Amino acid sequence: MNTLKEISTHLLVLGGGPGGYVAALRAGQLGVATVLVEGAGLGGTCLNIGCIPSKALIHAAQEFAHARAQVGGSALGIRISDPHIDVAQTVRWKDGIVQRLTGGVATLLRKAGVQHVQGWAHIEDGKTVTVRAPGDSSPSLRIRCEHLLLATGSEPVELPAMPFGGALWSSTDALSPDVLPKRLVVVGAGYIGLELGIAYRKLGAEVTVVEAAQRILPSYDEELTEPVLQALQKLGVVLHLGCNVTGWDAHQGVHIRNAQADEFALPADRVLVAVGRRPRTQGFGLESLHLDMAGRCVAIDARCKTSMRNVWAIGDLTGEPMLAHRAMAQGECVAEQIAGQVRRFEPRAVPAVCFTDPEVVVVGPTPGEARAAGIDCLDASFPLAANGRALTLQASGGFVRVVARRSDHLILGWQAVGQGVAELAAAFSQSVEMGARLEDIAHTIHAHPTLGEAVQEAALRALGKALHF
Ligand SMILES: Cc1cc2nc3c(=O)[nH]c(=O)nc-3n(C[C@H](O)[C@H](O)[C@H](O)COP(=O)(O)OP(=O)(O)OC[C@H]3O[C@@H](n4cnc5c(N)ncnc54)[C@H](O)[C@@H]3O)c2cc1C
């Protein structure tokens, strides 16, 4: 006899990360009957174990580094003696921010009339899902729906020889450290490994980064990553590029093989393995739908539809770029379609920010990518060393670069590297999305003194009329 409680809804969302919760919220606001099932915490990876806690830790580490830099006096005339950090308190402060934001999501969903079910979903078919409460071995609820939205996100990739646990940290462990390690080895010089590696170095750990590619941030243009490389060296982060990790033991540490096939070991108290993330596609019956896949990701079209009618997918589950703001934008797009609107997910660019020190922002193609795509383009950079605000912030390294079509000056992309440039991402995305031309940016009055003036100056320079360079 079937003892499961049953409910029906128009839209059923699996996963309460930025993709899933935004979709549910928008659908609820539009009057669509919506149920959201989440097995862990509302807010998903982003709010609980990703974007927000990592940026909190990075900020705390930066504050501590600033304090330490003033010991014995500084050019600014500030003197501090013996700064100290209580990492357990730092983690409590970070957790407080997470709780505030995840609690806010719960309130927003409630206000929008979304039913939030806490539990792990298992797909029976494209219109039926069972839910097991966390800790239970069997389901207690069956939900039937007209539309199923898959937003189950991604999970960190494990190295077979180094499964997570104990001294072997995933990014999740690194965000709630049990101790501040004396020696931390970071495997992977992508944005997650470097953001956290830099933070730990600033907190006082000896940090070594091992990367299989020959350069850091391998998916980014080298001109942008060069200032990050220099900053890592200045900070005392040791880099082993072109090296593979072959194993680990508590006695010798991390076993490495370099390009010449030499083998050596790096002693470590903790090892952060940050070698990528993969879509979460297993363990909840997804395979029973036989959806078309794009590699390991669920394949979707420009409306975020999968190959099965009324089954949609968004966010990290659908592949790169695995970023929270892409997931949110897709979630909103799907919800509005289910509510009857005509929408497509076809952004001109999805901004990407590395919160390294210095920060890196990429919106749209680099000059190399534009030319490789056969576009005749102009590009121009403006150095932050010529920007007054950057000097007053002691942040004069780096530059802002614009890429535009030569024929009509349509802006295709922006890139920047420097302290505080993450906040320029909005201006970059707006100009690309709105189809701005170099003249639009060059002739807009930008407030003085701000880093934004470097944006205007890059556009002026592309037009051959830079003022301050
Ligand atoms: C350390 C770190 C830092 C990051 N920093 C940034 C950043 O600065 N900016 C940025 O844009 N992105 C960042 N990201 C990436 C960002 O977190 C993800 O791109 C984003 O969270 C993806 O959203 P999503 O909704 O697709 O999935 P997720 O946020 O992963 O949410 C999926 C949710 O689905 C739930 N779920 C899965 N399966 C089931 C099931 N069967 N039943 C019920 N629930 C289920 C999971 O518990 C999870 O909560 C970072 C990631 C990490 C790890």
The ligand as an SDF file (V2000), in Angstrom:
LIG
                    3D

 53 58  0  0  0  0  0  0  0  0999 V2000
   34.1350   28.4260   -3.1760 C   0  0  0  0  0  0  0  0  0  0  0  0
   33.2370   28.9030   -4.2830 C   0  0  0  0  0  0  0  0  0  0  0  0
   33.2070   30.2430   -4.6170 C   0  0  0  0  0  0  0  0  0  0  0  0
   32.3560   30.6990   -5.6210 C   0  0  0  0  0  0  0  0  0  0  0  0
   32.3620   32.0260   -5.9310 N   0  0  0  0  0  0  0  0  0  0  0  0
   31.5490   32.4830   -6.8850 C   0  0  0  0  0  0  0  0  0  0  0  0
   31.4860   33.8690   -7.1780 C   0  0  0  0  0  0  0  0  0  0  0  0
   32.1880   34.6770   -6.5700 O   0  0  0  0  0  0  0  0  0  0  0  0
   30.6210   34.2820   -8.1230 N   0  0  0  0  0  0  0  0  0  0  0  0
   29.8260   33.4050   -8.8160 C   0  0  0  0  0  0  0  0  0  0  0  0
   29.0440   33.8420   -9.6680 O   0  0  0  0  0  0  0  0  0  0  0  0
   29.8660   32.0860   -8.5730 N   0  0  0  0  0  0  0  0  0  0  0  0
   30.6970   31.6120   -7.6120 C   0  0  0  0  0  0  0  0  0  0  0  0
   30.6980   30.2710   -7.3250 N   0  0  0  0  0  0  0  0  0  0  0  0
   29.8580   29.3770   -8.1390 C   0  0  0  0  0  0  0  0  0  0  0  0
   28.3930   29.4460   -7.6760 C   0  0  0  0  0  0  0  0  0  0  0  0
   28.3160   29.0840   -6.3200 O   0  0  0  0  0  0  0  0  0  0  0  0
   27.5450   28.5270   -8.5280 C   0  0  0  0  0  0  0  0  0  0  0  0
   27.7090   28.8550   -9.8900 O   0  0  0  0  0  0  0  0  0  0  0  0
   26.0710   28.6530   -8.1820 C   0  0  0  0  0  0  0  0  0  0  0  0
   25.8270   28.3630   -6.8350 O   0  0  0  0  0  0  0  0  0  0  0  0
   25.2420   27.7080   -9.0730 C   0  0  0  0  0  0  0  0  0  0  0  0
   23.8990   27.8360   -8.7420 O   0  0  0  0  0  0  0  0  0  0  0  0
   22.8950   26.6290   -9.0120 P   0  0  0  0  0  0  0  0  0  0  0  0
   21.5630   27.1270   -8.5620 O   0  0  0  0  0  0  0  0  0  0  0  0
   23.0440   26.1430  -10.3900 O   0  0  0  0  0  0  0  0  0  0  0  0
   23.3810   25.4310   -8.0740 O   0  0  0  0  0  0  0  0  0  0  0  0
   23.7920   25.3160   -6.5570 P   0  0  0  0  0  0  0  0  0  0  0  0
   24.0540   26.6160   -5.9330 O   0  0  0  0  0  0  0  0  0  0  0  0
   24.8610   24.2910   -6.4990 O   0  0  0  0  0  0  0  0  0  0  0  0
   22.4680   24.7720   -5.8720 O   0  0  0  0  0  0  0  0  0  0  0  0
   21.9630   23.5040   -6.1580 C   0  0  0  0  0  0  0  0  0  0  0  0
   21.1590   23.0490   -4.9700 C   0  0  0  0  0  0  0  0  0  0  0  0
   20.4590   21.8600   -5.3170 O   0  0  0  0  0  0  0  0  0  0  0  0
   20.3810   21.0490   -4.1890 C   0  0  0  0  0  0  0  0  0  0  0  0
   20.1200   19.6780   -4.6450 N   0  0  0  0  0  0  0  0  0  0  0  0
   20.9000   18.9240   -5.4460 C   0  0  0  0  0  0  0  0  0  0  0  0
   20.3290   17.7570   -5.6770 N   0  0  0  0  0  0  0  0  0  0  0  0
   19.1470   17.7540   -5.0190 C   0  0  0  0  0  0  0  0  0  0  0  0
   18.1050   16.8200   -4.8660 C   0  0  0  0  0  0  0  0  0  0  0  0
   18.1470   15.6200   -5.4630 N   0  0  0  0  0  0  0  0  0  0  0  0
   17.0500   17.1550   -4.0880 N   0  0  0  0  0  0  0  0  0  0  0  0
   16.9990   18.3570   -3.4660 C   0  0  0  0  0  0  0  0  0  0  0  0
   17.9570   19.2740   -3.5640 N   0  0  0  0  0  0  0  0  0  0  0  0
   19.0180   18.9860   -4.3450 C   0  0  0  0  0  0  0  0  0  0  0  0
   21.7250   21.2080   -3.5170 C   0  0  0  0  0  0  0  0  0  0  0  0
   21.6550   20.8660   -2.1450 O   0  0  0  0  0  0  0  0  0  0  0  0
   22.0080   22.6920   -3.7440 C   0  0  0  0  0  0  0  0  0  0  0  0
   21.6060   23.4640   -2.6480 O   0  0  0  0  0  0  0  0  0  0  0  0
   31.5250   29.7850   -6.3070 C   0  0  0  0  0  0  0  0  0  0  0  0
   31.5380   28.4250   -5.9730 C   0  0  0  0  0  0  0  0  0  0  0  0
   32.3740   27.9910   -4.9660 C   0  0  0  0  0  0  0  0  0  0  0  0
   32.3640   26.5410   -4.6130 C   0  0  0  0  0  0  0  0  0  0  0  0
  1  2  1  0
  2  3  1  0
  2 52  2  0
  3  4  2  0
  4  5  1  0
  4 50  1  0
  5  6  2  0
  6  7  1  0
  6 13  1  0
  7  8  2  0
  7  9  1  0
  9 10  1  0
 10 11  2  0
 10 12  1  0
 12 13  2  0
 13 14  1  0
 14 15  1  0
 14 50  1  0
 15 16  1  0
 16 17  1  0
 16 18  1  0
 18 19  1  0
 18 20  1  0
 20 21  1  0
 20 22  1  0
 22 23  1  0
 23 24  1  0
 24 25  2  0
 24 26  1  0
 24 27  1  0
 27 28  1  0
 28 29  2  0
 28 30  1  0
 28 31  1  0
 31 32  1  0
 32 33  1  0
 33 34  1  0
 33 48  1  0
 34 35  1  0
 35 36  1  0
 35 46  1  0
 36 37  1  0
 36 45  1  0
 37 38  2  0
 38 39  1  0
 39 40  1  0
 39 45  2  0
 40 41  1  0
 40 42  2  0
 42 43  1  0
 43 44  2  0
 44 45  1  0
 46 47  1  0
 46 48  1  0
 48 49  1  0
 50 51  2  0
 51 52  1  0
 52 53  1  0
M  END
$$$$
